[in-house]
Amino acid sequence: MKTAVSIPDDVFRKAERLAHRMKKSRSELFSNALAEYVARHAPDHVTEAMDKVCAEVGLGRDEFTSVASRRVLEQVEW
């Protein structure tokens, strides 16, 4: 799909240099940048990523972490 957007001149120049350095077209650079931005900010993707990490780490209780956390919380002024 083609679209037109307005961007500041300095951002355009930086994108041009980066695309040239990466040996990519400007369109490919902008497409990749937008895809990454959407992936980082879409709530569903963020939740999926967090769920994946939690599944990999597991939910088992770690006694050291529990004790250390409690000590830190006890020192915090609420």
C-alpha positions as CSV (number, residue, x, y, z in Angstrom):
1,M,0.0,0.0,0.0
2,K,1.2,3.5,-0.7
3,T,0.6,6.4,1.6
4,A,1.9,9.9,2.0
5,V,3.1,11.3,5.3
6,S,4.7,14.5,6.4
7,I,7.9,14.3,8.5
8,P,10.3,16.9,9.7
9,D,13.2,17.6,7.4
10,D,15.9,16.6,10.0
11,V,14.1,13.2,10.5
12,F,14.0,12.7,6.8
13,R,17.7,13.4,6.4
14,K,18.6,11.0,9.2
15,A,16.4,8.3,7.7
16,E,18.0,8.8,4.3
17,R,21.5,8.4,5.8
18,L,20.4,5.3,7.8
19,A,18.8,3.7,4.8
20,H,21.9,4.3,2.7
21,R,24.1,2.9,5.4
22,M,21.9,-0.1,5.9
23,K,21.7,-0.6,2.1
24,K,17.9,-0.5,2.3
25,S,15.3,1.6,0.4
26,R,13.7,4.4,2.2
27,S,10.4,2.6,1.9
28,E,11.8,-0.5,3.5
29,L,13.3,1.5,6.3
30,F,10.0,3.3,7.0
31,S,8.0,0.1,6.8
32,N,10.4,-1.7,9.2
33,A,10.3,1.3,11.6
34,L,6.5,1.5,11.6
35,A,6.2,-2.3,12.1
36,E,8.5,-2.1,15.1
37,Y,6.7,0.8,16.6
38,V,3.3,-0.9,16.2
39,A,4.7,-4.1,17.7
40,R,6.1,-2.2,20.7
41,H,2.9,-0.2,21.4
42,A,0.0,-2.5,20.5
43,P,-1.5,-3.7,23.8
44,D,-2.2,-7.2,22.6
45,H,1.4,-7.7,21.5
46,V,2.8,-6.3,24.8
47,T,0.5,-8.6,26.8
48,E,1.5,-11.6,24.6
49,A,5.1,-10.9,25.2
50,M,4.7,-10.6,28.9
51,D,2.7,-13.8,29.0
52,K,5.4,-15.6,27.1
53,V,8.1,-14.4,29.5
54,C,6.0,-15.4,32.6
55,A,5.5,-18.8,31.1
56,E,9.2,-19.3,30.4
57,V,10.2,-18.0,33.9
58,G,7.5,-19.9,35.7
59,L,5.6,-18.8,38.8
60,G,7.4,-20.8,41.4
61,R,8.2,-19.1,44.7
62,D,11.8,-18.1,45.2
63,E,12.5,-17.7,48.9
64,F,15.5,-15.4,48.4
65,T,13.5,-13.0,46.2
66,S,10.6,-13.1,48.7
67,V,12.8,-12.2,51.6
68,A,14.7,-9.6,49.8
69,S,11.6,-8.0,48.4
70,R,10.0,-7.9,51.9
71,R,13.1,-6.2,53.3
72,V,13.1,-3.5,50.6
73,L,9.3,-2.9,51.1
74,E,9.7,-2.6,54.8
75,Q,12.3,0.2,54.3
76,V,10.1,2.2,51.9
77,E,8.2,5.1,53.4
78,W,4.6,4.9,52.3
